[in-house]
Amino acid sequence: MEKILFLLLLGLNNLIYAQENQEFPVLKGEYLGQKPPGIIPEVFAPGIVSDTSLWEHCQVAVSPRGDEIYWSAWTPKYPPLDPKYTETEQIFYSKLENGTWTKPALAEFVKDFLTTYNGGPVFSLDGNKLFFYSLRPDGLGDLDTYYVEKTDGKWSKPINVGKPYNSAGTDLTPAFNAQGSAYKNFQNTIKYKYENGVFSNPDTIVINKDFSLRFPPYVSPNESYIIFSANKAGGFGSLDLYISFKNSKNQWGYPINMGDKINTSEAERFPVVSPDGKYLFFLRHTETQDFFWLSTAILDVLKKQSIDK
């Protein structure tokens, strides 16, 4: 019996070692060498970013140059301090080195604090900073937003962005745009002025009184449209993605549901458009939660629907 047990354990260890050390495929080209999608959403980088052994969360962060991709996921590999829980949320990345994408790895800047939340990565528009939320002793309350800054190709230690962005509540990461603004959303949508790395002038805004925005939205660089997640009667599931376009009076138009190709009976949230404007990414609450992507050509179709209404 002991011999059989030993052989079983040996076989299991060998299997785990083989899985952890299997050769990572050679991936070249944009977006981890993935085939570009059309206007029907597809799982993004299955088995690489959308990994069934993890539970992906929040948005995909693509660097302005397209040579780095960050994302977060829940994993049991780094257990929390609280024994009531079995997983923590951590940030992973892959980057282009000598024309080839690296194997996904844990981000260096979270390794000093692995017993908590580290999620929601977002690049600044110039790519020199990466923002994320975390629950740390130096925080102002619940989840705070932090950033790391790149110098000589390496990220700094995490820095709390402070007030007025962070508060005693839950402060998820911002959605930046080229107009010098940043949007934050959890229970309310707050617009900040963002200049020289400083958040100021918080202003609570309402896109439309019929909609209660949930989780961080995406705002286009010129603020011509906003994509957000909301739960509204007449939708396809618990949370659907909606889009609102600015009208000729510079006001947000009535939000429209982004349709049954994007929205399902599952929850869709955390929308973001790639820096090159080519693709829309979002998270769908599948069995293990996956990132999906599709061509932003769908936005032209939706804009026409908005005008027709």
N, C-alpha and C positions, 0 to 999 in steps of 0.2 A: 504493500500500500504506500509506504513512504517513498519507494522508488518511483511509483506511478505519479504520485503528487509532485515529486522533484522534476520529473520529465514534463509534466503539464506546466509547471511554473517556468521551467526553462524555455518551453515552447512559446509561452505567453510573453516572456521577456524578449525573446528573439523577434516576435511579431511586432511588439511595440518599438523595438530598436529599428527594425526595418522600415516601419511607417514613419518614424521621426527622421530617418536618415535617407529616405528614398531620394533619388536624384530629382532635383527640381528642373522642370522643363526649361529649355532656352526660349525666352520670350523677347522678341524684338519689335520695335515699332510703337506707335502711339497706343496709349491705354492698355498697357501690358500685352500688346500684340493681338488684342481681341478683334474679332470681326465686327465692324461698325453695324449698329442696329438700324432698323427703319423706324417707322412711326408706331410699331407694335412693341411694347416693352419686352425686354429679354433680361434674364439674370446676368448681372455683370460679373465677369471673370469667375465662373463657377469652379469651385475647388481651390481657388487661389485667394480671392477676396471674399466672395460669398462661399464660405467654408461651412459645410454641414456639421463639422465637429464643434463649431462655435455658434454663438447667437449674436449676429451682427446688430448694431444699434447706431442710431443717429445718422449723420450724413457722410457722404464720401467727400474727401477734400483733395482736389487736384491742384498742384502748384501752377502758378501762372505760366511757367515754361513747359508744363506738362511732363516734367521729368521726375516728379515725386507724387505718390498717392498715399494718403493717410486715411484710416478708418478706425472705428472702435467696435469692440465685441465683448460680450460676456463670456468668461471662461472660468472653469474650476481649477485651472492650473495655479492660480494665485489666490488662495482662499482668504476671505476677509477676517478681521479680528473678531467680529461678532459671530459666535458659533451658531447662531440661528440661521445664518446664510452660508451658502456653499460656493458662491461665485463672486467675482469682481469684474468690473468693466475696465478694459485696458485698450490702449491705442497701439495699432500696428501700422507698418508701412512697407512700401517697396519703392525702389528708385532705380533710375537708369544709370548704369555704370558701364562705360565703354560700349554703349549701344545695346546692353542687355539688362533686363529687369532683374533685380535681386530677389531672392526668396523672402517672402514676408517675414518680418521680425518685429519684436517688441520695440517700441520707440524708446530711445535712450533716456529721454527726459522724464519718463514715468517710473524708471527702475528704482528710484529712491523712495517710492511710496506706492507699493503694490497691493496694499491691504484695503483699498478703497475704490471709489469711482474715479476713472480717468477717461473721459469720453468727449464726443462732439467736436472733433478737430475742424478748424476753419482757418484757411490762409488769409493773411492780409492781402490787399490788392497787389502790393509789390512783391509778395512772397517772402519778405524778410522776417515776418513773424507768423507764428502758428498759435492760434487760440484754442483752448480746450477748457472743459469744466472739470472740477475735482472737489472732493470733500477732504479738506486738510485742516490741521490745527490752527493755521494762521488765517483761516477764512472768517468772513463776517457773519456767517450764520449757517445756512444749508449749503447747497452747491454754489461755489463761486467760479467765476471765469478767470483763468490764468493765461499767460502767454509765454512763449519762449522765443528768443531772437537769435537769428543765425549770424555768426561771425566766423569767417574763414572756413565756411562749410560745416560748422558744428552749431548745434542748438545750445543755448544758455540753460541755466537752471530756471525752473518755472517761477514766474513773477505774478503776484496777484494784481489784477488791474485796478483794484480799489474802488472807492466811491467816485462818482455816483452810480457807476454801472452795477457794481456788486452791492448787495443789500443783505438784510437778515433772512431773506427768502431764497427761493431757487432762481439762480441766475445762469441760464443757459447761454451758449455762445452766440455771438452776433452775426447778422447778415450784413455785410458791407456793400456799399455801392460807390460809384465814381463821383457822386455828387457831394461827397464828404459827410455822408450819413451812415448810421448803423442802426439796425433794427433788432430788438430783443423781444422775445415772446415766451411766456409760459401761461400765466393767467390773464395778463394784459399785454397789449402791444405798445412798446415804448420806442420812440425814435430819438436817437442821440446825434449830436454833432460829433464827428470824429475828425480831429485835426492834429497833426504832429504827434500822433500816438496817444492822444488824450480824448476821453469821452466827456462830453459836457451837454448842457441844455436838454435834459430829459423831458420828453413831451409824450404823454399818453395819447394815442391816436385810435380812431375807429375806422376800419376799412369800410365796413357796412354794419349797421345795427342789427341786421338779421343773422349775422355770422359771428360766432365766437371762435377766434383763431386758437389752435392748439399747437404747441411746439414751435420751434423756429421756422419762420417763413423764408422764402427766397425772394429777393428784390432785384430786378434787373439793374445793370450798371447805370442806366440813365433814368431809373425810376419810372419806366413806362408801363411796367406790369409787376404784379406780385403774385406768387404762388404760395398757397398755404393749405394746411390740413384743418378740416372742420367736420363736425358731426351735425348734419342737418337733415331734417325730414325730406324724403324724396331722393336721398342718395343711394349708393349701392351697398354700403356697409357701415361699420361703426365710425370710421374716419375716412373721408375721401379727400382728394386733392382738388382744390378750386383755383381759378385764376381770375384776377381782376386787372383790366387794362385802364390806364389813365385816359380820360376823354379830352375833348377839345378845350374844356374849362380847367384842365389840370386837376380834375377830381377823379377819385377811384370809381370806375364803372361798376355796375352790379356784377358780383362774382358769378362765374358759370362753372358748373361741374365739368371736370376735364374728361369725362366720358368713360364708357365701360371697357375700353381697351387699357386704360390706366387704373381705374378704380374697380374694385372687386368687393366681395362680401368680407374680405379681410381688411385690416387697417392699412392705409397708405399715408405716409408722413415723411418728414425730413427731405423736402425737395431742394435741389440745388442744380444750377446749370453750370457746365464746365466753363473755365475761363475763356476758352476759344469760342464759346457760344454754340457749339455743335450738338451737345447732348444734355438731356435732362436726366438726372439721377434721382432716385427716391428709394425709400425703404418700404418693403411690403411685409406684413406680418404673416409669413408662411410658417411652416412647422418649426423651422430654425431661424426665421427672419433672414431675408435676403435683400441685397441691393439689386435694383433693376435700373436699366438705362434705355433710352430711346432717342431718336433724332428730334431736335428742336423744330424740325419742319412742322411738327404737330401744333406748334404755337401759332403759326400762320393760319392754320385751319380754325383753331379756336378763336383767334382774333376776328376772323370773318363772321363766325357765329355770334360773337359779342356785338359786332356792328349791326348785324341783321336783327338782333333783338332790340 
